[in-house]
Amino acid sequence: MKLMIASDIHGSAEYCRKLLEAYDREKAERLLLLGDLLYHGPRNDLPKEYAPKEVIAMLNARKEELLCVRGNCDTEVDQMVLEFPIMAEYCILFLGGRTVFATHGHHFHEQNLPMLKQGDILLHGHTHVPACLERETYTYLNPGSVSIPKEGSWRGYMLLEQETFWWKDLEGGIRQKYGVC
């Protein structure tokens, strides 16, 4: 299975559109969104082409292909207009003999780890900074942000294909690779 993973659209119609174009180009089977879909939050500047209603329409058109966890900027009001579930705090993926704990990152993160076994993967957004860090007992992965990258990073996403994670910018350029096996 080919899975695209992205986080932190923050209501940007332009970057949501580019993400969905990349999704089509990559021919992924599902898109896992790690939260913060519609609202930009009080700490962020407005992203380019801030238009949450357009983002709603684009994502609802793909509802059968989306998996989502709740970000700190996602609320019950957002769930009322989105036609796919967004309120789960985390989801679990199984990758070979490893568990991937996917969440937004505002509750579970490196300073407040979920219950992970040796070798598991913590996957979250929230920081807007791509990451691939091998820790003593787990691996921390972050796709960065689709619309508001921080710390000099790029706008992008991750792909998971055959137990390998690829970080790509929105134009499809490879930025990093991590093999699980």
C-alpha positions in Angstrom: 0.0 0.0 0.0 1.2 3.5 -0.8 0.2 6.0 1.9 0.7 9.8 1.7 1.0 11.6 5.1 0.6 15.3 5.6 -0.1 17.8 8.3 -1.0 21.4 9.1 -2.9 22.6 6.0 -4.3 25.5 8.2 -7.0 26.6 5.8 -4.7 27.3 2.8 -6.6 26.6 -0.4 -3.5 27.0 -2.5 -1.4 24.5 -0.6 -4.3 22.1 -0.1 -4.7 22.2 -3.9 -1.0 21.5 -4.4 -1.1 18.7 -1.8 -4.0 17.0 -3.7 -2.2 17.4 -7.0 0.8 15.7 -5.4 -1.5 13.0 -4.1 -2.8 12.3 -7.6 0.7 12.5 -9.1 2.0 10.0 -6.5 -1.0 7.6 -7.1 -1.2 7.0 -3.3 -4.1 4.8 -2.1 -4.9 6.9 1.0 -4.0 10.3 2.5 -3.4 10.4 6.2 -3.9 13.9 7.6 -2.2 14.6 10.9 -4.5 17.5 11.9 -4.9 21.3 11.8 -7.0 21.3 8.6 -9.0 24.5 8.5 -8.0 27.1 11.1 -4.6 28.8 11.2 -4.4 29.2 15.0 -3.6 32.3 17.0 0.2 31.8 16.9 0.5 31.5 13.1 0.2 34.2 10.4 -2.6 33.6 7.8 -1.3 31.2 5.2 -1.3 32.0 1.6 -4.9 31.9 0.1 -6.5 31.4 3.4 -9.9 30.0 2.4 -11.2 27.3 4.8 -14.5 26.8 2.9 -12.5 25.9 -0.3 -10.4 23.5 1.7 -13.6 21.9 3.1 -14.9 21.4 -0.5 -11.6 19.9 -1.7 -11.2 17.5 1.2 -14.9 16.5 1.3 -14.6 15.6 -2.4 -11.9 13.0 -1.4 -13.5 11.8 1.8 -13.3 8.1 0.9 -9.5 8.4 0.6 -8.8 10.3 3.8 -7.7 9.1 7.2 -7.4 11.9 9.8 -6.4 12.6 13.4 -7.4 15.7 15.4 -5.0 18.7 15.6 -5.0 21.3 18.3 -6.8 23.8 15.9 -9.5 21.2 14.9 -12.9 21.4 16.7 -16.3 19.9 16.8 -17.4 22.9 14.6 -14.9 21.7 11.9 -16.3 18.2 12.2 -19.8 19.5 11.4 -18.7 20.7 8.0 -16.3 17.9 7.1 -17.7 14.6 5.8 -15.0 12.3 7.2 -14.0 11.8 10.8 -11.4 14.2 12.2 -11.8 13.9 16.0 -9.6 10.8 16.8 -6.6 11.7 18.9 -4.4 9.1 17.2 -4.5 6.1 14.9 -2.4 3.0 14.8 -0.7 1.6 11.7 1.2 -1.7 11.6 4.3 -1.8 9.6 6.1 -5.1 9.4 6.8 -5.9 13.1 6.5 -2.3 14.2 3.7 -0.1 15.3 3.3 3.4 14.0 1.5 5.7 16.5 0.2 8.6 14.4 -1.1 11.7 16.1 -1.0 15.4 15.7 1.6 16.0 18.4 0.0 18.4 20.8 -0.8 15.7 23.4 1.6 12.9 22.5 5.1 13.9 21.5 8.7 13.3 22.5 8.2 14.9 25.9 5.0 12.9 26.5 5.3 9.6 24.8 2.5 7.2 24.2 3.0 3.6 25.2 5.6 2.5 22.6 7.4 -0.8 22.4 11.1 -1.1 21.5 11.4 -0.2 17.8 8.0 1.5 17.4 7.5 4.8 15.5 6.0 8.0 16.8 4.6 10.0 13.8 3.2 13.4 14.3 2.9 16.9 12.8 2.2 20.0 14.9 5.8 21.4 14.9 5.8 22.3 11.2 9.3 20.9 11.0 10.1 17.7 9.1 12.0 15.2 11.3 13.5 11.7 11.2 15.2 10.9 14.5 16.3 7.5 15.7 16.0 7.4 19.5 17.1 4.7 21.8 13.8 2.9 21.9 11.7 4.4 19.1 11.9 6.5 16.0 10.3 10.0 15.7 9.0 11.0 12.3 7.3 14.3 11.2 6.2 15.3 7.7 6.5 19.0 8.4 3.8 21.4 7.3 1.8 21.7 4.0 1.3 25.5 4.3 3.3 27.1 7.1 6.8 25.4 7.3 9.0 26.5 10.1 12.8 26.6 10.9 13.7 27.0 7.2 12.0 23.8 6.1 10.0 23.1 3.0 6.2 22.7 2.3 5.7 19.0 1.9 4.5 15.6 2.8 5.7 12.1 3.4 5.0 8.9 1.4 5.1 5.4 3.0 5.7 2.7 0.5 7.0 -0.8 1.1 8.2 0.1 4.6 10.1 3.1 3.4 9.2 6.7 4.3 10.0 9.5 1.8 9.9 13.2 2.5 9.0 15.2 -0.5 8.3 18.9 -1.3 5.0 19.8 -2.9 6.6 19.6 -6.3 7.6 16.0 -5.7 11.3 16.6 -5.1 12.8 14.0 -2.6 14.1 15.6 0.5 14.8 12.6 2.7 14.4 8.8 2.9 14.0 6.4 5.9 13.9 2.7 5.5 12.1 0.8 8.3 13.7 -2.6 7.6 
